């Protein structure tokens, strides 16, 4: 957080055009990495509980929740979608480079669940062009904020009566997406989720749970028992 603040100060200017900070004194400093970082994967049961809770919340949260689950993209990219990014005719979503952490602009196909929730968004917030898909409640000309998305997530977790779990947030849906598609070629998964490298997916997003491990061993046993 300190590095982020100093980087911001080194690029921001005051009313007279002067930089708030001439340079970041910590630039180039290596931050210590957590040996075993907590990377929570949202379970299907937890997602369904949140989905049910979303029925009693602001429509924007439900739309964002379903899009996060169906596309695997970051909430930062989802909340900044605009109607011009939705291609209904071809059934695709455009993810703009400026809203992607990797700076990678791409298009992905929409699932039927995504199409359905976008139709709901259209009924709630009709618009064309660069009008925000998920507008801020008090100012429809701008996209909903990151803090609002975070607050709604916390309220949904409480409403769904989920046990508190450190690290379970919007990003845990992205990890669920990667893990759900573990049997797909990595190139396909990277294109769908907007990852630039397969290494990132393998290291930070996919997790082979006990059920998948058991299935792999069972498949191996069956393969060995087949007559040659």
N, C-alpha and C positions, 0 to 999 in steps of 0.2 A: 504494500500500500504506500509506503514511504517513497519507493522508487517511482510509482505512478504519479504521486503528487509532485515530486521534483521534476519529472519529465514534463508534466503539464505546465509547471511554472516556467520551465526553460523555453516553452513555445508560446506562452500567453503574454499579452502586453497590457499595460495600464492605459488610462485615459489619454496619456501623452505619447503613446506608441512605444514606450520603453518596455523591454523584457522584464518580467517580474524576477527572473533569475538568469544571470548571464550564462550559466551552464550547470548541468547536473553534476555535483561533486562525486556522486556515486556511479556515474556512467561507466559501464564495463565491469562493475563489481558482480561477481558470481554469487547468486543467492543460494543458500543451502537447500538441497532437495530432500523432501521427506522420503525416508527409506521405504516405507510401506504406506503410500497414500491411500486414503479412503475413496474408493470409486464404486459408489452404490449403483446397482442396476435395479430399476423399478420392476417389480413383479407384475404379472398379468392381473393378479387379484387386487393389488394396490391400484393399478390403473383403472380397473373397473369400479373400484370404490370411489376414486376421484371423479370418474366420469358420472357416476350416479350423484355425487355431491354437487357437480357442476350444474345440474338441472335447477338448483335453487340459488344459483349465483348469477352474476352478470354474464350476459351472453358472450361477451368478448373472451372471458376465461374459457368457456367451453370450446369456442372456436380455436383458440390458441392451443388448448390441451389436445384436441383431436389432431390438429395439424402437426404438433410436435410428435405425436405418436405415429402418425401415418407417413411423415416425411423424414423423420430423424434429424431435423435441422434444429439449430440453436434458437432459443426463444428470442435472442437479439435480432435474428434475421426474420423470424416469423412476425414479430410485433411491428416490423417496419415494412411489411408487404403493402403494396398498393394495388388497386384494381387493375392497373395496366400490366401488372405482373402475372395476372391470371388469364390464361388462354383457354377459354371454355371450349372453343371449337376443336382444338387439338388435345385438350385434356392435360395441359402442362402448367407448371409454376416456374416462373423465372426467379432465380435467386441472384440479386445484384451483388457485384463484386464489393461495393463499398459497405455492404452489410454483412459480408462474410469474413470471418477471422483470417481465412487463407487468402482473401482477395480474389477468389475464383468464382467467376460468373458462370452459371450453368442452369439448365432446365431439367426438371424431373417430371415424370408422369404422375397423375393424381389417382389415388385409389377411390373406390366408390364412397368410402367413409369420408374422405377429404372433400369430394364433390358435394356430398350431402350437407356437410357443415358449412361449406362455402355458400351454398344456396340459402342456408339459414342466415349467414352473415349478410347476404344480399338483401334479404327481406328486412333485416334490422337496420342496415346501413346501405341503401341503394346509392350507387355512384359509378362514375366512369373515370378513365384517365388516371391521374396521379393522386386521386383521393385515397386517404388511408383505408386499408381494409379493416383495421382495428383502431379506430380513432380514440383519442383521449376523451373521457366522459365530459370534461368541461370545455374542451376545445377540439371540435371535430376536424379542424384543419391540420392537426398534427397527430402523429402516431402515439398510441399508449406508451407510457414510460416503463422503464425497466423496474423501477421501484413498485409500480402498481402491479406488474406481473408477479413480482416476488411476494407482495402482500396477499394477492389473491391465491397464490399457491399455498401459503401458510394457512389461510382461512379454509381452503378446501381440505387440507390435511386434517385440520381440527374438525371440520364438519363430517368428514369421512370416518372420524374416530380411529385414525391410523396411529400406531405407536410411534412416538418420535424417533427419528433415526438420523444421525449426523451424516450429512452428505447426500441426503435424498432431496433433490430439487428438480428443477427443469432439466438439468443436464442428465439426470438419471434416466430420462426418457430417451435421450440420444444413445445412451449405452444399451438400453433395452432394444432399440431399433437395430443396433449393430449385432447384438446377441441373437435376436430373433432371426436374423438373416445370415447366421453363421455358416449355413450350408451352401450359400451362394458364392460364386467366384468373387474374390476380393475386389477385382476391377469393377464389377457390377455394383457391389456394396459402396465402394468409394464414390462412384458416380451418383448413386442415389442419395447418399448422405452428405455429399460435398466435401469429402476428405481428399486431400491432395496425394497422400501417400498411404500405402497399406500398412506401413510400420506403425503409424499413429493408431490405426484401428486395432491392430494386434496388441499393442502395448497398453493402450489407455481405455479402449472401449469394449472389446469383446471379452466375455467371461464364460468359460465352459462350466456350467453348474453340474451338480451331482447327477441330475436326470440325464443330461447329455453324455456325461462320462459313462454312465451305466449303459445307455443305448449304444454307444460306440463299442463297448465290450461285448454286448449282446449281438450286435451286427457282425463282429469279428468271429464270435463263436459259431454263428449260423453259417458264415462263409466257409469256415474250416470243416463244418459237418456236411457240406454239400458233396455229393459224389463227383468224382473227377471223370 
